[in-house]
Amino acid sequence: VIRFNQFSQTGRTWTKFTNSSEVPLVASGIAAYKTDPGGYGEIWISSSTGLERYDQTESDEGIWTHFDPANTVSFPTNNIISAFLNPINDHLWFGAAIGGAVEVYYDNNLLWGKYESPLEQYKVISIAFDLDDNVWFGKEVGASRLNFTSGKWAYYNSDSTNGQFPSGAVNAIVTNYHT
């Protein structure tokens, strides 16, 4: 993982992180997502072993923290394969390899949300958000939608749409949300 920080206090604008005792990047095949909605300089990395979060300190050194099902109740599995930012509220979302997603956000502390489909356990490949209080999940088979207000799920695949929806994976979703 290589991080560029144009606002470095020490003049160290490029930092390379490799697996070591100080930087426990235990993953191979990582899917990284950098977020900075609050100007914190964080890096989040999703992998087959959970999530890694880098918090920048004033000295630019930073601290790495590992999150997985053993230390974070909100994980449906330790195999986290995708990462997305909700542009409406700056919450991070991570898709799991087994039919669920994890939401991460701040309210004075780091908070977690867990969302698992009661009917489908497909891999979550893509996530999108709309203006009608829905989160959409592109899965290895079809797509699903969760309405936050009602808590109801809807499922879209070839069978549920009489063949109108293609069979197979949904790698990307676009909604009516516009910035």
Beta strands, then each sheet from edge to edge (+ up, - down):
strand 1: 2-4
strand 2: 14-16
strand 3: 31-35
strand 4: 42-47
strand 5: 50-55
strand 6: 63-67
strand 7: 80-86
strand 8: 91-96
strand 9: 100-106
strand 10: 110-116
strand 11: 124-129
strand 12: 134-139
strand 13: 143-147
strand 14: 153-156
sheet 1: 1+ 2-
sheet 2: 3+ 4- 5+ 6-
sheet 3: 7+ 8- 9+ 10-
sheet 4: 11+ 12- 13+ 14-
end
